[in-house]
């Protein structure tokens, strides 16, 4: 494939998206697990000099997927040149036997490696949502993730547009959704051929004559707003980077694996990361109306309801490697149970203290799965893990320092707090109090008084009924989007200090002045109070 080198000048197509690079421990557990299958690609020339050439990830036994641009100069491999892969942030390297390019126009390549018993942890999904949170690896030498969002999906289904920064260092990195699934492979526009066409309805980009890129946007009325000439370094167009869609990856992977997309094996790449799994199963006779309390030093917690007066508990403890010190940490983690009447308390703690094992905690996977009666109260606390509650009727309290919190089909008061995670509540009937420092907040079809706040995240709220209680939505640095029924009757009080306000509703009694909108819709009703410092506010009608 002929390589075309391009560059861009400052091009303000969209508002710049905020990306956040943080350590892996602040991400959903599924995304953290994905690090076990992402590799850095390196080349050793005849003089023994090592050159880094982006990233890849295991998709099946002995096979790594990457973007073709990482290998353009080395297919077939020149004599004396050796190719290696190693886990991101690790030292051990494994030599590549050969390279397979199924179709140059699809910009994909597979590295074939003779390592027995690889266990790929990544699954592949072609389901994407606009504005959903996605992650990429930023640097081959560090297991760090960059948070961004999906900006668009090409109409031909071949490419994605994302806000995550992509450079020479991280070409070939998987684009991961919050479930740790691959939805794309990062790429550079400087590697595109004249066959490349991208159009998602908002931006239309294509390679034309003279090795230039033509750009048209919806805001420009379909008129070209200028070309991009040849240069050595282009990473973005405006605030967007690009990726090959997982649809293309799935197609070629299925062809090469005889139709199998995600094979499962027993060991992973290092040969030292075989799982040591401990399992605790308990059952307790309890009555509806009691309280489940889980307080743990580490781990994810998943609580669901069932139509019986029994609490069923499964605790799994897993070490990701066989290092003695990790096994010692796992053995030191003890789980205790205490039943008093209809109340059940579960504690998970390190006997030597959580700080004693702080360096080993990323190598441990602890999970609590609990089923309780439908009418039951829940109180969950973990400093490092995700929380999920579904189907209970009662008071819910959930707190996590570095994890996401999800609640669904809850009838009762919900009080949630997370420092570095996202908060998502769906079909909650009751008072909602939610706080997140760095995460996004999503509310879907919730009924009750709402008071939520995030410091650096966005708020997305949607309701299909007339608000019967006041809503208070506040973000310091993020946007607020509130989607309501078309016949809404409410009092609106929306204000931003540095952003903009837009509405689909006719608000009586005021106009947008001094970045504030205050008035009534259809005679008024419950108060909908929206506040953000530097973000935009959007009121949408269904």
Beta strands, then each sheet from edge to edge (+ up, - down):
strand 1: 20-23
strand 2: 38-44
strand 3: 50-60
strand 4: 63-67
strand 5: 82-87
strand 6: 94-95
strand 7: 98-100
strand 8: 108-112
strand 9: 133-139
strand 10: 142-153
strand 11: 159-162
strand 12: 174-177
strand 13: 182-187
strand 14: 197-199
strand 15: 203-207
strand 16: 213-217
strand 17: 224-228
strand 18: 241-245
strand 19: 276-285
strand 20: 291-296
strand 21: 300-306
strand 22: 310-319
strand 23: 333-340
strand 24: 343-350
strand 25: 364-373
strand 26: 377-382
strand 27: 387-390
strand 28: 396-400
strand 29: 405-411
strand 30: 414-418
strand 31: 423-429
strand 32: 432-436
strand 33: 441-444
strand 34: 450-454
strand 35: 459-462
strand 36: 471-475
strand 37: 480-484
strand 38: 490-496
strand 39: 501-503
strand 40: 516-521
strand 41: 526-532
strand 42: 537-541
sheet 1: 1+ 10- 9+ 12- 13+ 18- 11+
sheet 2: 6+ 5- 2+ 3- 4+ 8- 7+
sheet 3: 14+ 15- 16+ 17-
sheet 4: 19+ 22- 25+ 21+ 27+ 29+ 31+ 33+ 35+ 37+ 42+ 39+
sheet 5: 23+ 24- 20- 26- 28- 30- 32- 34- 36- 41- 38- 40+
end
